[in-house]
Amino acid sequence: MILNNEIALRKSMPYLANQKNTPLCGMAAINYLLAKQNFDLYEKFVKELHRTGYFKFKNYIVDVEKSSKHLLEMNPLVNKLYPSDYQGIMPYCDWISFSSIRNQENALRDYDGEDDFGLDGATLPNEIVKLMKGILGYTNVVDNSNLAFNKGTLPWDGEDCSAREIAKMEELKNQGYSVVMLINTKMINYVTEKVNGKLQIKMKKTDTGKLRKEMGVKSGFFSTIEHWVVFEEIIGGTINADEFDFKIFTWGELRDVIIEPEVFSTNYYGYVYGK
């Protein structure tokens, strides 16, 4: 069965969690952490939710009610609105868990579970806090995010604010916390260019003369809050003043992020951490 095979892969590769063309990145972060830290509970959750439409964590209940029957009727094989991207459709184990939790959290409007970036699928910091406690079972959760301004560009932030923020996330990780960052995707997207009429990723020469994929674009003062990612580690253990190298979970992979400080500061809105 496809669902069982997808779930089994998450035991060794929890980072395969992928929301595709939906705004369910917050749900992806929570499910990635659940599969990574407690695979047995993750497996039981998804299978039971698929079978019954109901699952009870110690402090959180997911209940797909009759009003949400549309979620149970979504068939990835025949429904053209089932989430996908150029690499294929959204894993069914992800769609089941992501959409059900998202719909559970929506008070005023059902989540349709379709292939779009509607606001009904967005996740706020207070919801990440709630899900860390309810689903992941964390008892110590802190919201250090900022929805009004990016962190690191205000006059009182200081020139080394961004470096200090990354160093703090690394410190929290080393203390056993999970750290979920709130960013604009311009921070982690690859820069593209047209070559002979074809769009391709732009390459950048490093100080050592090697070529690597160019990543990240500086945003304006009021960049858009778009995306949750899970901070994994500083690559090499230390941050350089002229280049930030760190690893994150996002969109079904563990991605190495190598960007300039201004790219980080203009696309960064803080983080939620817990354990």
N, C-alpha and C positions, 0 to 999 in steps of 0.2 A: 504494500500500500504506500502511495506517495507520501502521505502525511507521516507515517511511521518512519520512513526513510529520512525525511527532512528533519524530524525530531532527533533521530539517532545521530545525525551529523553534528548536531549542536553540542554533543558531549565533548568532542575534541575541538570543534570550531564554533563556539558560541557567537563569534563575530559575524557569522553569516546572516544574522538578523538584518532584514532589509525592508524598508518601507516603500521603496520604489518611488513612483510619482504621487505620493501622498504626503500630507504634513504630519505624519505619525512618528517623527523622529524621537519625540519624548517617550513614546511607547516602545520604540526600538531600543532606546538606552536602558529602560527598565528591564525589558525582556532579555537583553544581552547580559546584563548584570545577574539576573536570576539564573539563567542557564550556566553562566560562568561560575557562580558561587554555590549553587544548589541545583545541579542538573536533575536529580531525582524529583524534586518538587516541581521544577519547570516541566518535566515530562508528564507528570501526573496532572498538572494544571491544564496543559494544552489538550491532552487526550480526553480528560473528563469534560472540559468545556466543549469540545467538539461533539462528544457523545450526548451530553445532557443539557448544554447551554447554561450550566451553573458550576461554580467552584467557590469554595470557602477557604481563604487563607486564615491564619490565626486572627488577624485584625482587619480583614478586607474581604468583601463578597463581590464576585462577578456574576451577575444574573441577567441573562439575555431574555427579557420579558417578551410578552406577546406583541407589545408595541414595537419591538425591535426585531420582529420576525423576518424583516427584509434582509438582515445580516445572515440568517441561517439559510436563506434561499439563494445567496450569491454563489454561482457556480463558475469557477475559473475557466472551465472548458468551453462554455457557451456564452457567457456574459461579456460583451464587448467593453463594458465599463469596469471590468475587473482590473485593478492596478497592475501596471507593467511599465517597462522602459525598453530601450533598444537592446538590452541584454536578455530580456525575457519577462515572464510574469512574476508577480510577488509570490514568494513561498507561501503555501497555504497555511503552514503552521504559524507564520507571522501574521497573516491576514486575520486568522481566527482570534488570536490573542490580542493583537494591537487594536483591531476595530471593536472588539467586545469591551475592552477596558476603556477605550475612548468614549464609546457610547454610554458606558456606565457613569462616566464623569460629566457628561453633558446634561445640564439641568433643564435647558429650555428647548433644545433642538437635537433630534436624533442624528447620529453620525451615519452618513449614507454608505460609507465603505467603498466609494467609487474612486476612479482614477482622476483625481484633481487635488488642488491645493486649497480647498475651501477652509474658511475659518472654523468650521465645525470640527476640524481635526487638529487644531492647534493646541499646544500644551503650555500652560503657564507655570512659573516657578513654584507657586503654592501647590500645584498638582503634583509636580515632581517630588516635593516634600512629602505629600500625602501618600504617594505610591511607594516611595522609599520606606516609609514606616509600615504601610499596610501590606504590600506585596513582598518587599525584600526583608521585612522584619527588623529594620534598623531602629535603634532606640535613641540615637544621637544624630539629628539631622539639622543642618544649618543652611539657610538661604543667604548667599552672598552675591546675589545677582542685582542688576540694575536695569529696569525697563525704560527709564527715561533717557539716559545718555550712555554712550559707549564709555567703558572704563579705561582711562589712560590718556584721554585727550583734553581733559579739563585743566585749567591753569593750576589748580591746587594738587593735581595728581602727582606731579613731579616727573622728571625726565626718565627715571628708572622704574616708573610705576609698573609697566608691562613686565619687565624682567622680574620684579618682585612678585607679581601675581603668578607667574609661571613657577617661580621658585616655591611659592606657598603651596601651589597645587601639588608639586612634587613632594613637599614635606608632608602634606596630608595623606598622599598615597602611601608614603613610607610608614605612616602611623596606622595604616589599615583602613583608611577611609576610601569610599568610592567618590569620584569627582565628576560631575556632569556639567559641562561648559555650555553657556548660551552665547551664540555667535551669529554673525552674518556669513553666509556661505562664500562670500568673496574671499574670506580668509583662507579657505582650504581648496577652492576650485583651481584647476590647472588653467594657465593662461593659454589661449589659442590664437592662431593666426592663419591666414589663407596663403597657401603655397600652391601655385599653378591651379588656382581655382578651387582647391580642396582645403577644408578646415582641418588643422592638425594642432597638436600641443606644441607650444613654443619651447625651444630648448635654451638653456642658460649655461654659460661657461663658469665654472667655479674658479676659486683662486688657484687651485692646483692644475687647472687646465682641462678638467673633466667636464663632460656635458651632463646636465640633469634637467628634468622637466621643471619649467618655471611655474611657480605656484603663488597665488595670492594677489589681490588687487586692493590698493588703498581705497577706503570709502570716505565719503564726506562726513561732516560733523553729525548729521542725522541719518546714519545708515539704518537699515531695516533689521529688526530682530527676526530671525528666521529659523534657526537651527540649533538642536541639541546634539552634542557629541560627548563621548566619554573620554576624559583625559587618562592616558595610560602611563606615560613617563617622559622625562626629558631624555632625548637621545644622547648617549655619552655621559649623562649624569650632570652636566653643567651647561649653563646658558651663556652664549657669547653676546657681547654688546651689540654687534652689528648683524647678527643673524640668530633667529630662534629655531631650534630643531627639537621637535617633540612628536610623540606618537599619540594617535587618537583612534577610537572606534567610531566609524560612520559609514552609512550606506553599505553594509555587508562586508566590510573589510577593516583591517587595522592599517591605517594610513600614516606614513611619515610626512609630517608637515615641516617644511623648510621655508621660512619667510623672513622678511625684513621686519624690524620692530614696529614701524608705522603701519604695516599691513595688519599686524596683530592688534595694536591699540585702537585702530579705527573700526574694527569689526568684532570687538570683544565686549560682552555684557556681563561678565562675572560667571559665577558657578553656584551649584548646590552640592553640598557634600554630606555624606553620612556613613555610619557603620553600626 
